[in-house]
Amino acid sequence: MHRRWENCREEIKSINKAILKNSEGVFMAVMLMTALVAVTMLYKRWLCDICYVDVFAIYSYERQRVIIPFAVMAVMFFIKNDFSRNRIVRYTKVRSVWLATVKKISVISIYLTGVITVTAGLCGKLFSYCEFNWNQPYTYFWQMTGGSVVESVFYPLILLVFFISMFFSICICAVGEYLMFWLTGSHIAGILAVLAICLTSEETGIFHKYFSADFTIWTDNINWFKQLVVPMVILALLVFAGWLFVKNKEFGVKKKRRLICGRAG
């Protein structure tokens, strides 16, 4: 167990080192996520009265159109060089490349989610009208829930649910995009699939229906099965599908063979 933990730490260190090599990319990704959060926050503030707790529900509701597409693009940017010949030839199995890709996507998704969560909290504190107004009529919460009232709310729990739901949203879409890339050899199909998910109605879309930090969970008890089990199962199925289908995929293998043959010649 200790050895596995040490190997995991070394893998994370390696991923962090690879990410930090592109300091300009890190800066641009942070600025992009911050701008998306701030602009949407200010727009909603202009429409109606919001409190700082509203911000997390706003982005849970708007993430399909605002956060996910750009977050997936950010993940693609940091993984774009991971399929070069020099990197792929280090692996003895194609499945190892797939699993390494999934690990890196997961780590990047955690970082992006952290940036979004912190930025949303700061924007809520800086630009909202008040700390808590969920029991007031004609507020953003009142409009979205049809006049529901919440007597109390536990702020750390909102942060936790928001972080979990946002992480799974980004990670699932990014892994799905790369699964399509592995199967088709092109990013076009994966990007179109992500856009198709993001363009579905928020009220019936998978990220709103099954796991969210939207207002609806605060007017009722939190369903941890939907918040944790459902997204974990979806992500596990995508990873398993990739593990199953890429075993015969000669992704980079032909180049490796050509390189070996060239040296032998």
Phi, psi and omega in degrees: 000316179297322180293320177297320179295320178295320178296321179296318178297320179294322178295317179295319177299319179296319179295315179300319180296319180294323180290315184289345176299328179259075183296324178294321178295320178298315180299316181294321179295317179296317179295321180296311180297320179296317180296318179299316180293313185294315182297314179296320178300312182294324179295315179293324179296325179291329183284320185199172179287129177229154174249172187291338177285333179300331187303319183291324175290324179300314182283335171295324181282325185262358189298329181297330181260335188254312191265305191303309183303317182286327177293319177297321176297322178295318177299316179301322181296318183281347181250002187299332182263004184284350183248024175287159182300320183296331180275319185293324184293348178283343182263141179272339180231143178295325180299327179296324177294318179297313181294324176295323177295317179298318179298316181293320177300318181297316180295315179297322179297322177297315181295316179297319178297320177298316178299315181296316181296313180296315180297318179298317179296318180293317178297321178297319179292323187277322192246352181282161183286327184204178181281318185209121179222030185288349177256016180255140178287155176065023173263174180301316179297317181297320179291319184287332183255002179072032176095016178290157180231135176244125184285323180210158179213142182259105188302314179301326179292323176298316178300317181296311181296319179298314181297314181297311183293322180291320178300310182296324179299311181291314184295317180297314180293320180292316177296319177298320179296318181286334173297316177296324178296317179295321185281328185252342183079008181219149178279346187299312182298318180294319178296317178297322179294317178296316179296323178297319177294318184289335182272355176291158181300136180299330184282340180241353181294156186298322185284339176270324187282323189254323178209124186201167171243032183283171182302330186299330182283342180272344175273358178215179178287148178291130178265097184291338176298316178287325183288328185242306189292312183300308179295326178296320178294316179300314180295318179297321178295320178295317179296317180294321178299317177296315179300326183283319189269340184273357184298329179256010181277120181272056181280104182085348183290320180299317179297322179295316179296318179297321180296317181294315180297320179298320180290322180294323179292000000 
